[in-house]
Amino acid sequence: MAKKKSFVIRIDPLKLEALEKWSADEFRSINGQIEWIIDQALRKAGRNKKENPDLGNDN
């Protein structure tokens, strides 16, 4: 498994609340949900340089 980097994120409390609900609905942690959202956005924008099997891609 590739090593992951951590960082701090500032987020509006209402957005965090929505993320908490969404992640619970999807049975993911908030961190996992954010990674999934970013992965989907990168794919849609064609910005994934290399598919990472550690992220659970649906290919």
MMTF fields as JSON, N, C-alpha, C and O atoms, coordinates in Angstrom:
{
  "mmtfVersion": "1.0.0",
  "mmtfProducer": "UNKNOWN",
  "numBonds": 235,
  "numAtoms": 236,
  "numGroups": 59,
  "numChains": 1,
  "numModels": 1,
  "chainsPerModel": [1],
  "groupsPerChain": [59],
  "chainIdList": ["A"],
  "bondAtomList": [4, 2, 8, 6, 12, 10, 16, 14, 20, 18, 24, 22, 28, 26, 32, 30, 36, 34, 40, 38, 44, 42, 48, 46, 52, 50, 56, 54, 60, 58, 64, 62, 68, 66, 72, 70, 76, 74, 80, 78, 84, 82, 88, 86, 92, 90, 96, 94, 100, 98, 104, 102, 108, 106, 112, 110, 116, 114, 120, 118, 124, 122, 128, 126, 132, 130, 136, 134, 140, 138, 144, 142, 148, 146, 152, 150, 156, 154, 160, 158, 164, 162, 168, 166, 172, 170, 176, 174, 180, 178, 184, 182, 188, 186, 192, 190, 196, 194, 200, 198, 204, 202, 208, 206, 212, 210, 216, 214, 220, 218, 224, 222, 228, 226, 232, 230],
  "bondOrderList": [1, 1, 1, 1, 1, 1, 1, 1, 1, 1, 1, 1, 1, 1, 1, 1, 1, 1, 1, 1, 1, 1, 1, 1, 1, 1, 1, 1, 1, 1, 1, 1, 1, 1, 1, 1, 1, 1, 1, 1, 1, 1, 1, 1, 1, 1, 1, 1, 1, 1, 1, 1, 1, 1, 1, 1, 1, 1],
  "groupList": [{"groupName": "MET", "atomNameList": ["N", "CA", "C", "O"], "elementList": ["N", "C", "C", "O"], "formalChargeList": [0, 0, 0, 0], "bondAtomList": [1, 0, 2, 1, 3, 2], "bondOrderList": [1, 1, 2], "singleLetterCode": "M", "chemCompType": "L-PEPTIDE LINKING"}, {"groupName": "ALA", "atomNameList": ["N", "CA", "C", "O"], "elementList": ["N", "C", "C", "O"], "formalChargeList": [0, 0, 0, 0], "bondAtomList": [1, 0, 2, 1, 3, 2], "bondOrderList": [1, 1, 2], "singleLetterCode": "A", "chemCompType": "L-PEPTIDE LINKING"}, {"groupName": "LYS", "atomNameList": ["N", "CA", "C", "O"], "elementList": ["N", "C", "C", "O"], "formalChargeList": [0, 0, 0, 0], "bondAtomList": [1, 0, 2, 1, 3, 2], "bondOrderList": [1, 1, 2], "singleLetterCode": "K", "chemCompType": "L-PEPTIDE LINKING"}, {"groupName": "SER", "atomNameList": ["N", "CA", "C", "O"], "elementList": ["N", "C", "C", "O"], "formalChargeList": [0, 0, 0, 0], "bondAtomList": [1, 0, 2, 1, 3, 2], "bondOrderList": [1, 1, 2], "singleLetterCode": "S", "chemCompType": "L-PEPTIDE LINKING"}, {"groupName": "PHE", "atomNameList": ["N", "CA", "C", "O"], "elementList": ["N", "C", "C", "O"], "formalChargeList": [0, 0, 0, 0], "bondAtomList": [1, 0, 2, 1, 3, 2], "bondOrderList": [1, 1, 2], "singleLetterCode": "F", "chemCompType": "L-PEPTIDE LINKING"}, {"groupName": "VAL", "atomNameList": ["N", "CA", "C", "O"], "elementList": ["N", "C", "C", "O"], "formalChargeList": [0, 0, 0, 0], "bondAtomList": [1, 0, 2, 1, 3, 2], "bondOrderList": [1, 1, 2], "singleLetterCode": "V", "chemCompType": "L-PEPTIDE LINKING"}, {"groupName": "ILE", "atomNameList": ["N", "CA", "C", "O"], "elementList": ["N", "C", "C", "O"], "formalChargeList": [0, 0, 0, 0], "bondAtomList": [1, 0, 2, 1, 3, 2], "bondOrderList": [1, 1, 2], "singleLetterCode": "I", "chemCompType": "L-PEPTIDE LINKING"}, {"groupName": "ARG", "atomNameList": ["N", "CA", "C", "O"], "elementList": ["N", "C", "C", "O"], "formalChargeList": [0, 0, 0, 0], "bondAtomList": [1, 0, 2, 1, 3, 2], "bondOrderList": [1, 1, 2], "singleLetterCode": "R", "chemCompType": "L-PEPTIDE LINKING"}, {"groupName": "ASP", "atomNameList": ["N", "CA", "C", "O"], "elementList": ["N", "C", "C", "O"], "formalChargeList": [0, 0, 0, 0], "bondAtomList": [1, 0, 2, 1, 3, 2], "bondOrderList": [1, 1, 2], "singleLetterCode": "D", "chemCompType": "L-PEPTIDE LINKING"}, {"groupName": "PRO", "atomNameList": ["N", "CA", "C", "O"], "elementList": ["N", "C", "C", "O"], "formalChargeList": [0, 0, 0, 0], "bondAtomList": [1, 0, 2, 1, 3, 2], "bondOrderList": [1, 1, 2], "singleLetterCode": "P", "chemCompType": "L-PEPTIDE LINKING"}, {"groupName": "LEU", "atomNameList": ["N", "CA", "C", "O"], "elementList": ["N", "C", "C", "O"], "formalChargeList": [0, 0, 0, 0], "bondAtomList": [1, 0, 2, 1, 3, 2], "bondOrderList": [1, 1, 2], "singleLetterCode": "L", "chemCompType": "L-PEPTIDE LINKING"}, {"groupName": "GLU", "atomNameList": ["N", "CA", "C", "O"], "elementList": ["N", "C", "C", "O"], "formalChargeList": [0, 0, 0, 0], "bondAtomList": [1, 0, 2, 1, 3, 2], "bondOrderList": [1, 1, 2], "singleLetterCode": "E", "chemCompType": "L-PEPTIDE LINKING"}, {"groupName": "TRP", "atomNameList": ["N", "CA", "C", "O"], "elementList": ["N", "C", "C", "O"], "formalChargeList": [0, 0, 0, 0], "bondAtomList": [1, 0, 2, 1, 3, 2], "bondOrderList": [1, 1, 2], "singleLetterCode": "W", "chemCompType": "L-PEPTIDE LINKING"}, {"groupName": "ASN", "atomNameList": ["N", "CA", "C", "O"], "elementList": ["N", "C", "C", "O"], "formalChargeList": [0, 0, 0, 0], "bondAtomList": [1, 0, 2, 1, 3, 2], "bondOrderList": [1, 1, 2], "singleLetterCode": "N", "chemCompType": "L-PEPTIDE LINKING"}, {"groupName": "GLY", "atomNameList": ["N", "CA", "C", "O"], "elementList": ["N", "C", "C", "O"], "formalChargeList": [0, 0, 0, 0], "bondAtomList": [1, 0, 2, 1, 3, 2], "bondOrderList": [1, 1, 2], "singleLetterCode": "G", "chemCompType": "PEPTIDE LINKING"}, {"groupName": "GLN", "atomNameList": ["N", "CA", "C", "O"], "elementList": ["N", "C", "C", "O"], "formalChargeList": [0, 0, 0, 0], "bondAtomList": [1, 0, 2, 1, 3, 2], "bondOrderList": [1, 1, 2], "singleLetterCode": "Q", "chemCompType": "L-PEPTIDE LINKING"}],
  "groupTypeList": [0, 1, 2, 2, 2, 3, 4, 5, 6, 7, 6, 8, 9, 10, 2, 10, 11, 1, 10, 11, 2, 12, 3, 1, 8, 11, 4, 7, 3, 6, 13, 14, 15, 6, 11, 12, 6, 6, 8, 15, 1, 10, 7, 2, 1, 14, 7, 13, 2, 2, 11, 13, 9, 8, 10, 14, 13, 8, 13],
  "groupIdList": [1, 2, 3, 4, 5, 6, 7, 8, 9, 10, 11, 12, 13, 14, 15, 16, 17, 18, 19, 20, 21, 22, 23, 24, 25, 26, 27, 28, 29, 30, 31, 32, 33, 34, 35, 36, 37, 38, 39, 40, 41, 42, 43, 44, 45, 46, 47, 48, 49, 50, 51, 52, 53, 54, 55, 56, 57, 58, 59],
  "secStructList": [7, 7, 7, 7, 7, 7, 7, 7, 7, 7, 7, 7, 2, 2, 2, 2, 2, 2, 2, 2, 2, 2, 2, 2, 2, 6, 6, 7, 7, 2, 2, 2, 2, 2, 2, 2, 2, 2, 2, 2, 2, 2, 2, 2, 6, 6, 7, 7, 1, 1, 7, 7, 4, 4, 4, 6, 7, 7, 7],
  "xCoordList": [0.845, 0.0, 0.886, 1.841, 0.559, 1.312, 1.098, 0.015, 2.152, 2.046, 1.188, 1.309, 0.334, -0.54, -0.014, 0.54, -0.186, 0.206, -1.003, -2.128, -0.771, -1.865, -1.69, -0.579, -2.818, -2.803, -4.056, -5.025, -4.016, -5.146, -6.033, -5.543, -7.332, -8.267, -9.242, -9.762, -9.476, -10.495, -11.745, -11.682, -12.871, -14.113, -15.274, -15.32, -16.186, -17.396, -18.156, -18.303, -18.635, -19.344, -20.546, -20.814, -21.268, -22.412, -21.963, -22.624, -20.842, -20.305, -19.803, -19.98, -19.181, -18.71, -19.893, -19.833, -20.943, -22.144, -22.715, -23.106, -22.761, -23.259, -22.337, -22.812, -21.023, -20.069, -20.218, -20.125, -20.447, -20.637, -21.853, -21.795, -22.936, -24.149, -23.919, -24.281, -23.314, -23.063, -22.151, -22.419, -21.082, -20.16, -20.85, -20.61, -21.691, -22.437, -23.389, -23.524, -24.045, -24.956, -24.223, -24.797, -22.956, -22.148, -21.286, -20.499, -21.435, -20.641, -19.139, -18.36, -18.745, -17.341, -17.01, -17.895, -15.714, -15.27, -15.341, -15.448, -15.281, -15.273, -14.037, -14.116, -12.892, -11.661, -11.82, -11.441, -12.38, -12.601, -13.543, -13.343, -14.562, -15.517, -14.837, -15.046, -14.027, -13.315, -12.361, -12.263, -11.654, -10.762, -11.563, -11.134, -12.725, -13.558, -14.024, -13.991, -14.46, -14.911, -13.781, -13.979, -12.596, -11.441, -11.084, -10.801, -11.095, -10.787, -11.754, -11.337, -13.057, -14.056, -13.845, -13.965, -13.531, -13.299, -12.061, -12.069, -10.997, -9.779, -10.024, -9.532, -10.788, -11.118, -11.921, -11.63, -12.943, -13.82, -13.034, -13.311, -12.057, -11.243, -10.085, -9.345, -9.927, -8.831, -7.472, -6.476, -7.424, -6.195, -5.497, -4.439, -6.05, -5.361, -4.179, -4.354, -2.971, -1.785, -1.651, -1.237, -2.008, -1.916, -3.001, -3.172, -3.733, -4.752, -4.073, -3.083, -4.592, -4.023, -4.952, -6.064, -4.498, -5.371, -5.72, -6.712, -4.931, -5.208, -6.431, -6.95, -6.907, -8.049, -9.376, -10.44, -9.308, -10.545, -11.241, -12.462, -10.483, -11.069, -11.995, -11.767, -13.036, -14.059, -13.799, -14.746, -12.558, -12.27, -12.461, -12.26],
  "yCoordList": [-1.184, 0.0, 1.242, 1.341, 2.17, 3.416, 4.236, 4.244, 4.921, 5.779, 6.993, 7.571, 7.368, 8.519, 9.699, 9.537, 10.882, 12.109, 12.696, 12.587, 13.311, 13.954, 15.47, 15.98, 16.174, 17.629, 18.132, 17.396, 19.39, 20.015, 20.682, 21.27, 20.584, 21.243, 22.085, 21.629, 23.29, 24.134, 24.032, 24.154, 23.808, 23.601, 24.235, 24.226, 24.772, 25.364, 24.303, 23.174, 24.64, 23.65, 23.0, 21.82, 23.739, 23.147, 22.125, 21.105, 22.395, 21.435, 20.188, 19.071, 20.378, 19.236, 18.379, 17.15, 19.017, 18.28, 17.467, 16.314, 18.066, 17.358, 16.182, 15.107, 16.389, 15.308, 14.171, 12.999, 14.516, 13.495, 12.625, 11.401, 13.253, 12.496, 11.644, 10.468, 12.246, 11.525, 10.326, 9.229, 10.531, 9.431, 8.32, 7.14, 8.676, 7.664, 6.891, 5.674, 7.595, 6.944, 5.95, 4.942, 6.23, 5.387, 4.39, 3.655, 4.366, 3.495, 3.723, 2.771, 4.99, 5.379, 6.32, 6.935, 6.419, 7.462, 8.789, 8.808, 9.876, 11.183, 11.284, 11.763, 10.833, 10.866, 10.044, 10.49, 8.849, 8.006, 8.653, 8.541, 9.325, 10.005, 11.144, 11.311, 11.922, 13.029, 12.494, 13.059, 11.397, 10.789, 10.325, 10.517, 9.715, 9.248, 10.413, 10.332, 11.501, 12.69, 13.258, 13.596, 13.363, 13.896, 12.973, 13.438, 11.656, 10.688, 10.828, 10.833, 10.943, 11.099, 12.385, 12.393, 13.473, 14.761, 14.692, 15.224, 14.045, 13.907, 13.07, 13.398, 11.987, 11.158, 11.947, 11.917, 12.658, 13.432, 14.493, 14.762, 15.094, 16.141, 15.567, 16.318, 14.238, 13.616, 13.934, 14.017, 14.111, 14.515, 13.393, 13.624, 12.173, 11.045, 10.66, 10.231, 10.811, 10.424, 8.911, 8.356, 8.253, 6.804, 6.31, 6.847, 5.302, 4.725, 4.103, 3.386, 4.368, 3.857, 2.784, 3.091, 1.501, 0.43, 0.564, -0.014, 1.314, 1.503, 2.371, 2.387, 3.095, 3.979, 3.289, 3.896, 2.028, 1.304, 1.779, 1.941, 2.009, 2.457, 1.403, 0.209, 1.827, 0.93, 0.492, 0.163, 0.477, 0.133, -1.313, -1.764],
  "zCoordList": [0.0, 0.0, 0.0, 0.771, -0.864, -0.944, 0.322, 0.907, 0.723, 1.895, 1.563, 0.483, 2.482, 2.266, 3.05, 4.138, 2.5, 3.178, 3.877, 3.389, 5.005, 5.717, 5.639, 5.495, 5.738, 5.74, 6.437, 6.623, 6.814, 7.495, 6.453, 5.489, 6.656, 5.754, 6.583, 7.601, 6.14, 6.767, 5.908, 4.685, 6.551, 5.806, 6.563, 7.793, 5.812, 6.368, 7.171, 6.703, 8.356, 9.183, 8.497, 8.725, 7.669, 6.97, 5.934, 5.735, 5.275, 4.306, 5.026, 4.54, 6.179, 6.955, 7.408, 7.354, 7.845, 8.263, 7.099, 7.278, 5.918, 4.733, 4.386, 4.021, 4.5, 4.242, 5.248, 4.885, 6.502, 7.533, 7.213, 7.331, 6.813, 6.47, 5.226, 5.195, 4.2, 2.957, 3.205, 2.714, 3.96, 4.218, 5.024, 4.768, 5.977, 6.745, 5.834, 5.962, 4.921, 3.971, 3.076, 2.664, 2.775, 1.89, 2.661, 2.064, 3.997, 4.862, 4.694, 4.645, 4.607, 4.508, 5.656, 6.251, 5.955, 6.878, 6.12, 4.894, 6.848, 6.178, 5.294, 4.162, 5.81, 5.019, 3.736, 2.653, 3.872, 2.699, 1.696, 0.487, 2.196, 1.318, 0.565, -0.637, 1.269, 0.626, -0.442, -1.531, -0.125, -1.124, -2.34, -3.477, -2.101, -3.208, -4.082, -5.31, -3.433, -4.177, -5.02, -6.188, -4.43, -5.169, -6.32, -7.424, -6.073, -7.128, -8.3, -9.458, -7.992, -9.049, -9.83, -11.056, -9.135, -9.804, -10.691, -11.801, -10.217, -11.018, -12.268, -13.348, -12.119, -13.283, -14.307, -15.502, -13.816, -14.706, -15.462, -16.631, -14.796, -15.42, -16.241, -16.877, -16.23, -16.964, -16.36, -17.079, -15.053, -14.383, -13.643, -13.056, -13.647, -13.009, -13.873, -15.013, -13.341, -14.105, -14.177, -15.195, -13.075, -13.014, -12.083, -10.989, -12.498, -11.633, -10.436, -10.584, -9.253, -8.009, -7.457, -7.029, -7.462, -6.97, -5.501, -5.057, -4.725, -3.301, -3.053, -1.937, -4.068, -3.894, -4.228, -4.111, -4.641, -4.923, -6.177, -6.182, -7.255, -8.518, -9.075, -8.881, -9.765, -10.296, -11.731, -12.445, -12.169, -13.568, -13.835, -14.962]
}
